[in-house]
């Protein structure tokens, strides 16, 4: 299915790279101006560098529509360990502590001091990493997970998802993996999350999920990551994050209601909340231009030195 953002994306220089982190190979892509040789993210070219962390079951492709609207920004987009083209972390449970440590080490290896951006589960990983010592001058969270997944109006759906992932883990490996990669289940997830009435855009969204939502290494990695995603949220880390933070939230998000996002913004020492109407948990697909505009404005605001 052709991407509505393909023309913009085609104008960006894109390069695939790999780096060893915690014993596993992480694949990542750079978008926009190339990384300067032997220099940090604040090199003489003054191009802002952002490390973008995708959500649960996704991979770097999911954030490309937003990146297409940020040609002046250098973005480094890795696949999380165990997803897409990144190998699992050997000998590790893929829990939140492992992902947070991975992000701290990945940032140190590729772009120390870069702005950190996380979408959905990536918002939890990014917040945990920054609260745990990852140095960054700014933090950007898109569709942040700002409330417990097992509580509130969506709690029943989350518990059904828990049963689904438990079933996939307990069945014989071949059958369990087939259940977890079921195109029907993926389509149900996609239809539930999409809010747009644009038929072409909906087809693109469903095609993206069909292509990339099942590219996990194995069912153990998937279940570990799922447990991490529903057992944690950004609230636990917000008070310990001193970096200026931008929250980009959807007014129709079924994962975290907008009222909870507003409360979450107040938990950070310094945070700005941008609300986008008529969209749910797929800001990155449905309203990427609005998200990019908020990011651009946030990056332009000077940060006080000596933080």
Residue, then its C-alpha position, 0 to 999 in steps of 0.5 A: x500500500x503506497x504511503x501518503x508520506x512517501x514523497x516527503x520521505x523520499x527526499x530524506x537521506x536515509x542510512x542503515x547502520x548497526x552497533x553492538x549493545x549489551x551483547x546484541x546487534x542493534x539495527x538503526x537508521x539515520x534520517x536527514x543530515x548525516x552524523x558528523x564524523x567523530x563529533x557529538x550531536x552538538x557539532x559545528x553544523x548545529x543540526x539537532x539530533x533525536x533518538x526515536x524509540x518506537x512502540x510495542x510490536x512496532x519497529x522504526x518504520x512506524x515513526x517515518x511519517x513524523x520524520x518525513x515532516x522534520x527534514x531539518x532534524x537528524x533522527x536516529x531510529x533504532x529497532x528495539x532489541x528483539x524486534x524488526x532487524x535488531x537481535x534480542x539481548x542474549x541472556x536477558x529478560x526483555x523487561x523494562x530495566x533491560x530496555x532502559x539500560x539498552x537505550x542508555x548504552x545505545x545513546x552513549x555509543x551512537x549520539x551522546x546527549x541527543x534529544x530522546x523521543x519515545x512513542x507509546x511503549x517507547x515513552x516508558x522506555x525513554x522515561x525510565x532511561x532518562x530517570x535512570x541517568x541517561x543525559x539529554x537536554x530534552x525529552x519528547x513523548x508521543x502518545x505517552x502511557x500515562x496511566x496503568x493499563x490494567x485499570x480504567x475503561x480499557x482494563x477489560x481489553x488489556x486483560x483480554x490481551x494478557x490472556x492472548x499473550x499467555x495463550x501464545x506463550x503456553x501453546x506448543x511453540x509452532x502454534x503459539x507463534x502462529x497465534x501471536x502472528x495472526x493476521x486477524x488479531x493484528x487487523x483487529x488491533x489496527x481497526x481498534x486503534x485507527x480513528x481516521x475516516x480517510x479510507x486511503x489512510x486507513x488502508x495504509x495503516x492496516x498495511x503497515x501493521x500487517x507488514x511490521x507488527x509481527x516482526x518479533x524475534x520469538x514469543x518469549x521476547x514478545x511476552x516479556x515486552x508485553x508484560x513490561x508495557x502493561x506493568x509500567x507507565x510514565x508516571x513512575x518516572x516523571x518526577x525524576x526527569x529534570x529535562x524539559x519534556x514535551x508530551x504530544x497526546x491524542x484527545x481520543x486515545x483509548x490507551x491513555x485518556x486525555x484526562x490522564x495525560x493532563x495529570x501526567x504533564x503536571x508530574x514533570x518538573x518542567x513539561x509542555x502538553x500538546x493535545x491533538x484532536x480527532x486522533x487516537x493512539x496512532x498520532x504517528x500515522x494519522x497526524x504526523x504533520x501536527x506532531x512534527x510541528x510541535x516537535x519543531x517548536x519545542x526544539x527551537x526553544x533555548x534550554x538554559x545551560x547548567x542544568 
